[in-house]
Amino acid sequence: MIALDSSVLVAGLCAWHTHHRESAAVLAQSPPGGFLVASHSLLETFAVLTRLPPGQRLSPRSVVTLLEALQPRLTVVAPTFDPWMLLKQALSQGTTGGQTYDLLIATTVAQAGATTLLTWNIRHFRQINLLGFQAQTPGPTL
Protein backbone atom coordinates (compact mmCIF):
# COMPACT_ATOMS: atom_id res chain seq x y z
CA MET A 1 0.00 0.00 0.00
CA ILE A 2 1.03 3.57 -0.62
CA ALA A 3 0.85 6.37 1.94
CA LEU A 4 1.06 10.13 1.53
CA ASP A 5 2.54 12.69 3.87
CA SER A 6 1.43 16.28 4.31
CA SER A 7 3.97 17.62 1.79
CA VAL A 8 2.15 15.81 -1.02
CA LEU A 9 -1.29 16.83 0.25
CA VAL A 10 -0.30 20.50 0.60
CA ALA A 11 1.32 20.59 -2.85
CA GLY A 12 -1.64 18.82 -4.42
CA LEU A 13 -4.10 21.34 -2.99
CA CYS A 14 -2.13 24.52 -3.80
CA ALA A 15 -1.93 25.45 -7.49
CA TRP A 16 0.98 27.85 -6.79
CA HIS A 17 3.15 25.11 -5.21
CA THR A 18 6.32 24.00 -7.03
CA HIS A 19 5.21 20.35 -6.87
CA HIS A 20 1.51 20.94 -7.55
CA ARG A 21 1.34 19.22 -10.93
CA GLU A 22 2.99 16.00 -9.75
CA SER A 23 1.10 15.94 -6.45
CA ALA A 24 -2.29 16.64 -8.04
CA ALA A 25 -1.61 13.82 -10.51
CA VAL A 26 -0.87 11.46 -7.61
CA LEU A 27 -4.08 12.46 -5.81
CA ALA A 28 -6.06 11.92 -9.02
CA GLN A 29 -4.80 8.35 -9.47
CA SER A 30 -5.63 6.93 -6.08
CA PRO A 31 -5.21 3.15 -5.86
CA PRO A 32 -8.10 0.83 -4.91
CA GLY A 33 -8.82 1.46 -1.24
CA GLY A 34 -7.17 4.85 -1.47
CA PHE A 35 -3.93 6.15 -0.08
CA LEU A 36 -3.08 5.74 3.57
CA VAL A 37 -2.58 9.00 5.47
CA ALA A 38 -1.45 9.18 9.09
CA SER A 39 -3.86 11.19 11.23
CA HIS A 40 -0.89 13.39 12.16
CA SER A 41 -0.34 14.19 8.45
CA LEU A 42 -3.98 15.12 7.98
CA LEU A 43 -3.82 17.54 10.90
CA GLU A 44 -0.44 18.86 9.77
CA THR A 45 -1.92 19.61 6.34
CA PHE A 46 -4.68 21.63 8.01
CA ALA A 47 -2.13 23.46 10.18
CA VAL A 48 0.14 24.33 7.25
CA LEU A 49 -2.63 25.52 4.92
CA THR A 50 -4.22 27.70 7.59
CA ARG A 51 -0.90 29.34 8.59
CA LEU A 52 0.61 30.13 5.19
CA PRO A 53 1.62 33.73 4.48
CA PRO A 54 -1.23 36.11 3.66
CA GLY A 55 -2.25 35.70 0.05
CA GLN A 56 -1.63 31.96 0.14
CA ARG A 57 -3.30 31.17 3.45
CA LEU A 58 -6.60 29.30 3.29
CA SER A 59 -9.46 29.64 5.71
CA PRO A 60 -10.06 26.70 8.06
CA ARG A 61 -13.44 26.08 6.39
CA SER A 62 -11.81 25.98 2.93
CA VAL A 63 -9.18 23.51 4.08
CA VAL A 64 -11.75 21.19 5.62
CA THR A 65 -13.82 21.36 2.42
CA LEU A 66 -10.78 20.52 0.27
CA LEU A 67 -9.75 17.64 2.53
CA GLU A 68 -13.31 16.30 2.64
CA ALA A 69 -13.31 16.26 -1.17
CA LEU A 70 -10.27 13.96 -0.98
CA GLN A 71 -11.78 11.76 1.71
CA PRO A 72 -12.98 9.01 -0.68
CA ARG A 73 -9.38 8.59 -1.89
CA LEU A 74 -7.78 8.59 1.57
CA THR A 75 -7.79 6.13 4.41
CA VAL A 76 -6.74 8.02 7.52
CA VAL A 77 -5.02 5.85 10.12
CA ALA A 78 -4.16 6.64 13.72
CA PRO A 79 -1.30 5.22 15.77
CA THR A 80 -2.08 1.90 17.43
CA PHE A 81 1.26 1.42 19.14
CA ASP A 82 2.67 2.34 22.52
CA PRO A 83 4.30 5.81 22.32
CA TRP A 84 7.02 4.58 24.70
CA MET A 85 8.02 2.05 22.03
CA LEU A 86 8.33 4.91 19.54
CA LEU A 87 10.51 6.92 21.94
CA LYS A 88 12.82 3.92 22.34
CA GLN A 89 12.93 3.49 18.57
CA ALA A 90 13.78 7.19 18.17
CA LEU A 91 16.58 6.79 20.70
CA SER A 92 18.00 3.70 18.99
CA GLN A 93 17.90 5.35 15.54
CA GLY A 94 19.27 8.70 16.69
CA THR A 95 16.03 10.46 15.77
CA THR A 96 15.64 13.90 17.37
CA GLY A 97 13.66 17.12 16.97
CA GLY A 98 11.08 17.36 14.22
CA GLN A 99 12.15 14.01 12.75
CA THR A 100 10.38 12.44 15.72
CA TYR A 101 7.09 13.39 14.02
CA ASP A 102 8.33 11.86 10.76
CA LEU A 103 9.03 8.65 12.67
CA LEU A 104 5.49 8.83 14.09
CA ILE A 105 4.04 9.23 10.57
CA ALA A 106 6.16 6.46 9.05
CA THR A 107 5.48 4.02 11.88
CA THR A 108 1.74 4.76 11.81
CA VAL A 109 1.33 4.11 8.08
CA ALA A 110 3.74 1.15 8.08
CA GLN A 111 1.76 -0.56 10.83
CA ALA A 112 -1.38 0.04 8.76
CA GLY A 113 0.22 -1.81 5.83
CA ALA A 114 2.04 0.87 3.81
CA THR A 115 5.27 -0.16 2.15
CA THR A 116 5.86 3.22 0.48
CA LEU A 117 5.43 6.77 1.71
CA LEU A 118 5.27 9.48 -0.93
CA THR A 119 6.83 12.72 0.31
CA TRP A 120 8.59 15.81 -0.99
CA ASN A 121 10.64 15.84 2.23
CA ILE A 122 12.61 12.71 1.44
CA ARG A 123 15.60 13.73 3.57
CA HIS A 124 13.34 13.80 6.65
CA PHE A 125 12.69 10.08 6.26
CA ARG A 126 16.16 8.82 5.24
CA GLN A 127 17.20 8.07 8.81
CA ILE A 128 14.06 6.07 9.62
CA ASN A 129 14.68 2.35 9.44
CA LEU A 130 11.50 0.31 9.20
CA LEU A 131 11.77 -3.16 7.69
CA GLY A 132 10.04 -3.35 4.30
CA PHE A 133 9.24 0.37 4.23
CA GLN A 134 10.60 3.12 2.00
CA ALA A 135 10.02 6.80 1.42
CA GLN A 136 10.20 8.22 -2.09
CA THR A 137 9.22 11.31 -4.02
CA PRO A 138 6.12 11.11 -6.19
CA GLY A 139 6.94 10.17 -9.75
CA PRO A 140 5.48 8.78 -12.92
CA THR A 141 5.65 5.18 -11.68
CA LEU A 142 3.67 4.35 -8.57
C-alpha positions as CSV (number, residue, x, y, z in Angstrom):
1,M,0.0,0.0,0.0
2,I,1.0,3.6,-0.6
3,A,0.9,6.4,1.9
4,L,1.1,10.1,1.5
5,D,2.5,12.7,3.9
6,S,1.4,16.3,4.3
7,S,4.0,17.6,1.8
8,V,2.2,15.8,-1.0
9,L,-1.3,16.8,0.3
10,V,-0.3,20.5,0.6
11,A,1.3,20.6,-2.8
12,G,-1.6,18.8,-4.4
13,L,-4.1,21.3,-3.0
14,C,-2.1,24.5,-3.8
15,A,-1.9,25.5,-7.5
16,W,1.0,27.8,-6.8
17,H,3.2,25.1,-5.2
18,T,6.3,24.0,-7.0
19,H,5.2,20.4,-6.9
20,H,1.5,20.9,-7.6
21,R,1.3,19.2,-10.9
22,E,3.0,16.0,-9.7
23,S,1.1,15.9,-6.4
24,A,-2.3,16.6,-8.0
25,A,-1.6,13.8,-10.5
26,V,-0.9,11.5,-7.6
27,L,-4.1,12.5,-5.8
28,A,-6.1,11.9,-9.0
29,Q,-4.8,8.4,-9.5
30,S,-5.6,6.9,-6.1
31,P,-5.2,3.1,-5.9
32,P,-8.1,0.8,-4.9
33,G,-8.8,1.5,-1.2
34,G,-7.2,4.9,-1.5
35,F,-3.9,6.2,-0.1
36,L,-3.1,5.7,3.6
37,V,-2.6,9.0,5.5
38,A,-1.5,9.2,9.1
39,S,-3.9,11.2,11.2
40,H,-0.9,13.4,12.2
41,S,-0.3,14.2,8.4
42,L,-4.0,15.1,8.0
43,L,-3.8,17.5,10.9
44,E,-0.4,18.9,9.8
45,T,-1.9,19.6,6.3
46,F,-4.7,21.6,8.0
47,A,-2.1,23.5,10.2
48,V,0.1,24.3,7.2
49,L,-2.6,25.5,4.9
50,T,-4.2,27.7,7.6
51,R,-0.9,29.3,8.6
52,L,0.6,30.1,5.2
53,P,1.6,33.7,4.5
54,P,-1.2,36.1,3.7
55,G,-2.3,35.7,0.0
56,Q,-1.6,32.0,0.1
57,R,-3.3,31.2,3.5
58,L,-6.6,29.3,3.3
59,S,-9.5,29.6,5.7
60,P,-10.1,26.7,8.1
61,R,-13.4,26.1,6.4
62,S,-11.8,26.0,2.9
63,V,-9.2,23.5,4.1
64,V,-11.7,21.2,5.6
65,T,-13.8,21.4,2.4
66,L,-10.8,20.5,0.3
67,L,-9.8,17.6,2.5
68,E,-13.3,16.3,2.6
69,A,-13.3,16.3,-1.2
70,L,-10.3,14.0,-1.0
71,Q,-11.8,11.8,1.7
72,P,-13.0,9.0,-0.7
73,R,-9.4,8.6,-1.9
74,L,-7.8,8.6,1.6
75,T,-7.8,6.1,4.4
76,V,-6.7,8.0,7.5
77,V,-5.0,5.9,10.1
78,A,-4.2,6.6,13.7
79,P,-1.3,5.2,15.8
80,T,-2.1,1.9,17.4
81,F,1.3,1.4,19.1
82,D,2.7,2.3,22.5
83,P,4.3,5.8,22.3
84,W,7.0,4.6,24.7
85,M,8.0,2.1,22.0
86,L,8.3,4.9,19.5
87,L,10.5,6.9,21.9
88,K,12.8,3.9,22.3
89,Q,12.9,3.5,18.6
90,A,13.8,7.2,18.2
91,L,16.6,6.8,20.7
92,S,18.0,3.7,19.0
93,Q,17.9,5.4,15.5
94,G,19.3,8.7,16.7
95,T,16.0,10.5,15.8
96,T,15.6,13.9,17.4
97,G,13.7,17.1,17.0
98,G,11.1,17.4,14.2
99,Q,12.1,14.0,12.8
100,T,10.4,12.4,15.7
101,Y,7.1,13.4,14.0
102,D,8.3,11.9,10.8
103,L,9.0,8.6,12.7
104,L,5.5,8.8,14.1
105,I,4.0,9.2,10.6
106,A,6.2,6.5,9.0
107,T,5.5,4.0,11.9
108,T,1.7,4.8,11.8
109,V,1.3,4.1,8.1
110,A,3.7,1.2,8.1
111,Q,1.8,-0.6,10.8
112,A,-1.4,0.0,8.8
113,G,0.2,-1.8,5.8
114,A,2.0,0.9,3.8
115,T,5.3,-0.2,2.1
116,T,5.9,3.2,0.5
117,L,5.4,6.8,1.7
118,L,5.3,9.5,-0.9
119,T,6.8,12.7,0.3
120,W,8.6,15.8,-1.0
121,N,10.6,15.8,2.2
122,I,12.6,12.7,1.4
123,R,15.6,13.7,3.6
124,H,13.3,13.8,6.7
125,F,12.7,10.1,6.3
126,R,16.2,8.8,5.2
127,Q,17.2,8.1,8.8
128,I,14.1,6.1,9.6
129,N,14.7,2.4,9.4
130,L,11.5,0.3,9.2
131,L,11.8,-3.2,7.7
132,G,10.0,-3.4,4.3
133,F,9.2,0.4,4.2
134,Q,10.6,3.1,2.0
135,A,10.0,6.8,1.4
136,Q,10.2,8.2,-2.1
137,T,9.2,11.3,-4.0
138,P,6.1,11.1,-6.2
139,G,6.9,10.2,-9.7
140,P,5.5,8.8,-12.9
141,T,5.6,5.2,-11.7
142,L,3.7,4.4,-8.6
